[in-house]
Amino acid sequence: MIAPPRPAPLAIGPVVVDPPILQAPMAGYTNYAYRQVVREFGGAGLLATEMIAARSAIWLESHRSENPDRLWGVRDEPRPLAVQMWDNDPENLAQVGRRLATDFRVSVVDLNFGCPVRQVTEKAHSGSWLLRDPDRVGTIVRRVVEACDGVPVTAKIRLGCSDACRTGIEVAQRIEEAGASCLTVHGRVAAQFFKGEADWDAIAAVKRSVSRMPVVGNGDIDSAETAVRRLRESGCDGVMIAREALSKPWIFAQAAALLRGEEPPPDPTLDEQRELVFHHYDLVCRRFGVERGTLLMRKFACSYAQGLPGARDFRGKVSRVVTREEFLEVMRTTFPRQAPSPDAASGSPIA
């Protein structure tokens, strides 16, 4: 059987995303430590930070030596790298976008018009709330494109606010007209949050509605095989992987291998996954300190256990740890394993 042709790299302005597989920005998760784990496995053509609130980052202009927490490490991090931000004020977004482009020198400045969380939508009239006003979305994109002066500006949307307000195609066209370099479409309306199934037919319709701007599809990509199938069937120029990558950060490498026509690397063994959690914990503690790092690592550890035997018991215990000693003990005694690990008697590699 002849393997399907390898898809072309995704061009976001001058930025080449190869393979065209993107790591989604996820608030509370895609911090510096997580991104380092993804890079170590490889396969992601573009990584992204957690999204930042532009109105909270305005002080960047007068505090040039400091970084907000979510931008820690960005200046020295390998490229390409995208930073996503949200707000409803074109000038706020333009001011922060300019700083990201000129001082932090990020590869891509991304605008969030897809977040469905009430704090962003109902309280701040931002994120997916703006999908009800395509003209305002276009104004925001145009202003940020002007401010970023050649650094590509992209946007992420949903299909609309609700089934009664499916404005995705109109919004996509306004975003293209405003000069954006790429668009990511999540295949749900905001009212769904993450319930139901992503509508990839609707994503494909948005792709067909624009002529110059590449489109990335996002939603329910739960395996490397699904990523490749969605990419080929939807006609999209790339795919973005979100929640599945929290439990399987190696999914990008597997999808990249399939796109090359190669046999994908197998999932790590349970023992290897256990050591990965220890490694991730080490990275988090180096960045945030042991006390805060332990609390932050609880949710990452729960994600890693998703779908594994005994996951419920492990999550119930690890979600209550407050000290390094408690975390290491739960990992040693409760995290699923296939055989005794070589470090079982002497402690973890970071103990």
C-alpha positions as CSV (number, residue, x, y, z in Angstrom):
1,M,0.0,0.0,0.0
2,I,1.3,3.5,-0.9
3,A,1.4,5.8,2.1
4,P,-0.6,9.0,1.8
5,P,1.6,12.0,0.9
6,R,3.0,13.9,3.8
7,P,1.1,17.2,4.4
8,A,3.0,20.4,3.7
9,P,4.4,22.3,6.6
10,L,2.1,25.0,8.0
11,A,3.2,28.5,7.2
12,I,2.1,31.1,9.8
13,G,3.5,34.2,8.1
14,P,7.3,33.6,8.1
15,V,7.0,30.9,10.8
16,V,7.2,27.4,9.4
17,V,5.3,24.9,11.6
18,D,6.6,21.4,10.7
19,P,5.0,19.1,11.4
20,P,1.7,20.9,11.3
21,I,0.7,19.7,14.8
22,L,0.3,22.4,17.4
23,Q,0.2,22.2,21.2
24,A,-2.8,24.1,22.5
25,P,-2.5,26.8,25.1
26,M,-4.3,25.6,28.3
27,A,-4.7,27.8,31.3
28,G,-3.1,26.3,34.4
29,Y,-1.3,23.6,32.5
30,T,1.0,24.7,29.6
31,N,3.6,26.4,31.7
32,Y,7.3,26.3,31.2
33,A,7.8,22.9,32.8
34,Y,5.1,21.2,30.8
35,R,6.4,22.7,27.6
36,Q,9.8,21.3,28.4
37,V,8.3,17.8,28.7
38,V,6.6,18.2,25.4
39,R,9.9,19.3,23.7
40,E,11.8,16.4,25.2
41,F,9.4,14.0,23.4
42,G,9.3,16.0,20.2
43,G,6.8,16.1,17.4
44,A,5.0,19.4,18.2
45,G,5.5,21.9,15.4
46,L,4.4,24.9,17.6
47,L,4.2,25.2,21.4
48,A,2.1,27.8,23.2
49,T,2.1,29.4,26.7
50,E,-0.9,29.7,28.9
51,M,-3.1,32.5,27.8
52,I,-2.5,35.9,29.5
53,A,-5.0,38.6,30.3
54,A,-3.9,41.7,28.4
55,R,-5.5,44.1,30.9
56,S,-3.4,42.5,33.7
57,A,-0.3,42.7,31.6
58,I,-0.4,46.5,30.7
59,W,2.2,47.1,33.4
60,L,4.7,45.3,31.1
61,E,5.3,48.7,29.5
62,S,6.5,50.3,32.7
63,H,8.2,47.3,34.3
64,R,10.4,46.1,31.5
65,S,12.7,44.1,33.7
66,E,9.9,41.9,35.1
67,N,7.7,39.2,33.7
68,P,4.2,38.1,34.6
69,D,4.2,34.6,35.9
70,R,2.8,33.0,32.8
71,L,5.7,34.5,30.7
72,W,8.4,33.1,32.9
73,G,11.2,31.7,30.7
74,V,9.7,32.8,27.4
75,R,12.6,35.1,26.4
76,D,15.1,32.3,26.4
77,E,12.9,29.4,25.4
78,P,13.5,27.6,22.1
79,R,11.4,28.8,19.1
80,P,8.9,28.6,17.5
81,L,6.7,29.6,20.5
82,A,3.3,31.3,20.6
83,V,1.8,33.5,23.4
84,Q,-2.0,33.7,23.6
85,M,-3.7,36.7,25.2
86,W,-7.3,37.8,25.7
87,D,-9.3,41.0,26.3
88,N,-11.9,43.0,24.5
89,D,-10.0,46.3,24.2
90,P,-8.1,46.7,21.0
91,E,-5.6,49.2,22.5
92,N,-4.9,47.0,25.5
93,L,-4.3,44.0,23.2
94,A,-2.2,46.1,20.8
95,Q,0.0,47.4,23.6
96,V,0.7,44.0,25.0
97,G,1.0,42.4,21.6
98,R,3.7,45.0,20.7
99,R,5.7,44.1,23.8
100,L,5.4,40.4,23.1
101,A,6.7,41.0,19.6
102,T,9.5,43.4,20.2
103,D,10.8,42.6,23.7
104,F,9.9,39.0,24.2
105,R,10.4,38.3,20.5
106,V,7.8,35.5,20.4
107,S,7.2,33.7,17.1
108,V,3.4,34.2,17.1
109,V,1.0,36.4,19.0
110,D,-2.4,34.6,19.3
111,L,-5.7,36.2,20.2
112,N,-8.3,34.1,22.2
113,F,-11.9,34.4,21.0
114,G,-12.8,30.9,22.1
115,C,-12.6,30.7,25.9
116,P,-16.0,29.8,27.3
117,V,-15.2,30.3,31.0
118,R,-17.6,32.7,32.8
119,Q,-14.9,34.8,34.3
120,V,-13.7,35.7,30.8
121,T,-17.1,35.8,29.0
122,E,-19.8,37.1,31.2
123,K,-17.6,39.1,33.6
124,A,-15.0,40.5,31.1
125,H,-17.0,40.3,27.9
126,S,-14.0,38.7,26.2
127,G,-13.1,35.2,24.8
128,S,-16.0,33.5,23.1
129,W,-18.4,36.4,24.2
130,L,-16.9,38.4,21.3
131,L,-18.1,35.9,18.7
132,R,-21.5,37.6,18.8
133,D,-19.8,40.7,17.3
134,P,-17.7,39.8,14.3
135,D,-17.0,43.4,13.4
136,R,-15.4,44.0,16.8
137,V,-13.3,40.9,16.4
138,G,-12.1,42.2,13.1
139,T,-11.2,45.5,14.6
140,I,-9.2,43.9,17.4
141,V,-7.3,41.7,15.0
142,R,-6.5,44.6,12.7
143,R,-5.2,46.7,15.5
144,V,-3.0,44.0,16.9
145,V,-1.6,43.1,13.5
146,E,-0.6,46.7,13.1
147,A,1.1,46.8,16.5
148,C,3.0,43.6,16.0
149,D,4.7,45.0,12.9
150,G,5.4,41.8,11.0
151,V,5.3,39.2,13.8
152,P,2.4,37.0,12.8
153,V,-0.9,37.4,14.6
154,T,-3.3,34.4,14.8
155,A,-6.6,33.8,16.5
156,K,-8.6,31.0,18.0
157,I,-12.4,30.8,17.9
158,R,-15.2,28.4,18.5
159,L,-18.1,27.8,16.1
160,G,-20.2,30.5,17.9
161,C,-21.6,31.4,21.3
162,S,-24.4,28.9,21.0
163,D,-26.3,26.8,18.5
164,A,-28.6,29.7,18.0
165,C,-25.6,32.0,17.4
166,R,-23.2,30.1,15.1
167,T,-21.1,33.0,13.8
168,G,-17.9,31.0,13.1
169,I,-17.8,31.5,9.4
170,E,-18.5,35.3,9.6
171,V,-15.9,35.7,12.3
172,A,-13.4,33.8,10.4
173,Q,-13.9,36.0,7.3
174,R,-13.5,39.1,9.4
175,I,-10.3,37.7,10.9
176,E,-8.9,37.0,7.5
177,E,-9.8,40.4,6.2
178,A,-8.0,42.0,9.2
179,G,-4.7,40.4,8.2
180,A,-4.4,37.5,10.6
181,S,-1.8,34.8,9.6
182,C,-3.7,31.8,10.8
183,L,-6.9,30.7,12.5
184,T,-7.6,27.8,14.9
185,V,-11.2,26.6,15.1
186,H,-12.5,24.5,18.1
187,G,-15.4,22.4,16.9
188,R,-17.9,23.3,19.6
189,V,-20.0,26.4,20.5
190,A,-19.1,28.1,23.7
191,A,-22.3,26.9,25.4
192,Q,-21.1,23.4,25.1
193,F,-17.8,24.0,27.0
194,F,-16.3,20.5,26.4
195,K,-19.4,18.4,26.3
196,G,-20.7,16.5,23.3
197,E,-18.6,15.9,20.3
198,A,-16.5,18.4,18.3
199,D,-18.1,19.1,14.9
200,W,-15.3,18.6,12.4
201,D,-17.7,19.1,9.4
202,A,-18.3,22.6,10.8
203,I,-14.6,23.1,11.1
204,A,-14.2,22.1,7.5
205,A,-16.9,24.5,6.5
206,V,-15.0,27.4,8.2
207,K,-11.8,26.3,6.4
208,R,-13.7,26.5,3.0
209,S,-15.1,29.9,3.8
210,V,-11.6,31.6,3.8
211,S,-9.2,31.7,0.9
212,R,-5.8,33.0,2.0
213,M,-5.5,32.3,5.7
214,P,-4.5,28.7,6.9
215,V,-6.9,27.0,9.3
216,V,-6.0,24.7,12.2
217,G,-8.7,22.3,13.5
218,N,-9.1,21.5,17.2
219,G,-11.3,19.3,19.3
220,D,-11.5,15.6,20.5
221,I,-8.1,14.6,19.1
222,D,-7.6,11.6,21.4
223,S,-4.8,9.7,19.6
224,A,-2.1,10.1,17.0
225,E,-4.3,8.3,14.5
226,T,-7.2,10.6,15.1
227,A,-4.9,13.6,14.6
228,V,-3.7,12.4,11.2
229,R,-7.2,11.4,10.1
230,R,-8.7,14.8,11.1
231,L,-5.9,16.6,9.3
232,R,-6.4,14.7,6.1
233,E,-10.2,14.5,6.1
234,S,-11.0,18.1,7.1
235,G,-8.8,19.8,4.6
236,C,-7.3,21.9,7.5
237,D,-3.7,23.0,7.3
238,G,-2.9,21.8,10.8
239,V,-4.3,20.2,13.9
240,M,-4.1,21.4,17.5
241,I,-4.0,18.9,20.4
242,A,-5.2,20.0,23.8
243,R,-6.5,17.8,26.7
244,E,-5.2,14.4,25.5
245,A,-1.7,15.8,25.5
246,L,-1.9,16.4,29.3
247,S,-2.0,12.6,29.9
248,K,0.1,11.7,26.8
249,P,2.7,14.4,26.0
250,W,4.2,11.9,23.7
251,I,1.2,12.0,21.4
252,F,2.9,14.7,19.2
253,A,5.8,12.5,18.4
254,Q,3.5,9.6,17.6
255,A,1.4,11.8,15.2
256,A,4.5,13.3,13.6
257,A,5.8,9.8,12.9
258,L,2.5,8.8,11.3
259,L,2.6,11.9,9.1
260,R,6.0,10.8,7.9
261,G,4.7,7.4,7.0
262,E,6.6,5.7,9.8
263,E,5.6,3.4,12.6
264,P,4.8,5.6,15.6
265,P,6.8,5.0,18.9
266,P,4.8,3.0,21.4
267,D,3.4,4.5,24.6
268,P,5.9,4.5,27.4
269,T,5.6,1.6,29.8
270,L,3.9,2.2,33.1
271,D,7.3,2.3,34.8
272,E,8.5,4.8,32.2
273,Q,5.4,6.9,32.8
274,R,6.0,6.8,36.5
275,E,9.5,8.1,36.0
276,L,8.1,10.8,33.7
277,V,5.9,12.0,36.5
278,F,8.9,12.2,38.8
279,H,10.8,14.2,36.1
280,H,7.9,16.6,35.6
281,Y,7.7,17.1,39.3
282,D,11.4,18.0,39.4
283,L,10.9,20.6,36.7
284,V,7.9,22.1,38.4
285,C,9.7,22.3,41.7
286,R,12.7,24.0,40.1
287,R,10.5,26.6,38.6
288,F,8.0,27.2,41.5
289,G,9.8,25.9,44.6
290,V,8.9,22.7,46.4
291,E,5.9,23.9,48.4
292,R,4.0,25.5,45.4
293,G,5.4,23.0,43.0
294,T,3.9,20.1,45.0
295,L,0.5,21.7,45.0
296,L,0.6,22.4,41.3
297,M,1.8,18.9,40.5
298,R,-1.3,17.3,41.9
299,K,-3.3,18.1,38.8
300,F,-0.6,17.1,36.4
301,A,-0.2,13.7,38.2
302,C,-3.9,13.2,38.0
303,S,-3.8,13.8,34.3
304,Y,-0.9,11.4,33.8
305,A,-3.0,8.6,35.5
306,Q,-6.0,9.1,33.2
307,G,-7.0,5.7,31.8
308,L,-4.5,3.7,33.8
309,P,-5.5,0.8,36.1
310,G,-6.0,2.0,39.6
311,A,-6.3,5.6,38.5
312,R,-9.2,6.5,40.8
313,D,-7.4,5.4,43.9
314,F,-4.2,7.2,42.9
315,R,-6.0,10.5,42.0
316,G,-7.9,10.4,45.3
317,K,-4.6,10.2,47.2
318,V,-2.4,12.4,45.1
319,S,-4.9,15.2,45.0
320,R,-4.6,15.6,48.8
321,V,-0.8,15.7,49.2
322,V,0.7,18.9,50.5
323,T,4.4,18.1,51.1
324,R,7.2,16.6,48.9
325,E,7.4,13.6,51.2
326,E,3.7,12.8,50.8
327,F,3.8,13.2,47.0
328,L,6.8,10.9,46.7
329,E,5.2,8.3,49.0
330,V,1.9,8.3,47.0
331,M,3.9,8.0,43.7
332,R,5.9,5.0,45.1
333,T,3.0,3.1,46.5
334,T,0.0,3.9,44.4
335,F,0.9,5.0,40.9
336,P,0.3,2.0,38.5
337,R,3.4,0.0,37.7
338,Q,4.3,-3.1,35.8
339,A,7.3,-4.2,37.9
340,P,9.3,-2.9,40.9
341,S,11.3,0.1,39.7
342,P,15.1,0.1,40.2
343,D,14.8,3.1,42.5
344,A,12.1,1.6,44.7
345,A,14.4,1.1,47.6
346,S,16.7,4.1,47.3
347,G,14.1,6.7,46.4
348,S,13.1,8.6,43.3
349,P,15.7,10.3,41.1
350,I,14.8,13.6,42.6
351,A,14.5,12.5,46.3
